[in-house]
Amino acid sequence: MVIFWHADHFLYLAEQRGGEKPADPPDSQPLPGHPESSWWHEGETIHGVLKLEDLWIELRTDLSLQDVQRISDTLRPYEQLR
C-alpha cells in the first residue's frame, strides 16, 4: 500500500507472512520499543522493517523518524481490528 499526502509526503507499507527477516544494511538500528525491528536512511527516505506477530512489515517514507515511531507503535494485525 502506498499513501501520498498532497504529493508532499509518502508512506509505503508491505507485509510478508513468516520467513526470515528481510535484509537490512549493517548500520541499521532497532526502533525503540520494537526489539525485532530495524530502520535506516537512504537519502531522504527512511526504511524500516519490524516484526508484528508472524508478519514482517516493511515501511518506507519521507516522514520524520518520530512519525515512523508513531506509525510503528499503532500497527496491529488485521484480526485485532475487526
C-alpha positions in Angstrom: 0.0 0.0 0.0 1.3 3.5 -0.8 -0.2 6.7 0.6 0.6 10.2 -0.6 -0.3 13.4 1.2 -0.9 16.3 -1.2 2.1 15.0 -3.2 4.4 16.3 -0.4 5.0 13.0 1.6 4.6 9.3 1.1 4.2 6.2 3.1 4.8 2.7 1.7 3.8 -0.4 3.7 4.2 -4.0 2.7 3.8 -7.2 4.7 5.3 -10.7 4.4 3.9 -13.6 6.4 6.6 -15.7 8.2 10.0 -16.4 6.8 13.3 -14.7 7.5 13.7 -11.1 8.3 14.0 -9.0 5.1 17.6 -7.8 4.6 18.8 -4.6 6.1 22.1 -2.8 6.0 24.7 -3.4 8.7 24.3 0.2 10.0 20.6 -0.2 10.7 19.3 0.4 14.2 16.3 -1.0 16.1 13.2 1.2 16.6 12.7 1.9 20.3 10.1 -0.4 21.7 10.3 -2.8 18.8 13.2 -5.3 19.5 12.7 -7.2 16.3 12.9 -4.2 14.1 15.4 -2.0 12.2 15.5 1.3 10.5 17.9 3.2 8.3 18.2 6.2 5.9 18.7 6.0 2.2 18.9 9.7 1.1 15.7 11.4 2.2 13.9 8.1 2.7 13.6 6.2 6.0 13.3 2.4 5.6 12.0 0.2 8.4 11.4 -3.5 8.9 9.5 -4.7 12.0 8.0 -8.0 13.2 4.3 -8.0 14.1 3.3 -11.4 15.4 4.0 -13.7 12.4 4.3 -10.8 9.9 7.3 -8.8 8.7 6.2 -5.2 7.9 8.3 -3.2 5.5 7.9 0.6 5.7 9.4 3.4 3.5 8.6 7.0 3.9 9.9 10.6 3.7 8.2 11.4 7.0 10.3 12.1 10.1 11.7 9.3 12.4 9.3 10.5 15.1 6.4 9.8 12.6 7.9 6.4 11.8 7.9 5.6 15.5 4.3 6.7 16.0 3.2 4.7 12.9 5.1 1.6 14.2 3.5 2.0 17.6 0.0 1.9 16.2 0.3 -1.1 13.8 -1.9 -4.0 14.7 -2.7 -7.3 13.0 -5.9 -7.1 10.9 -7.7 -9.7 13.1 -7.4 -7.4 16.1 -9.0 -4.6 14.3 -12.2 -6.4 13.4 
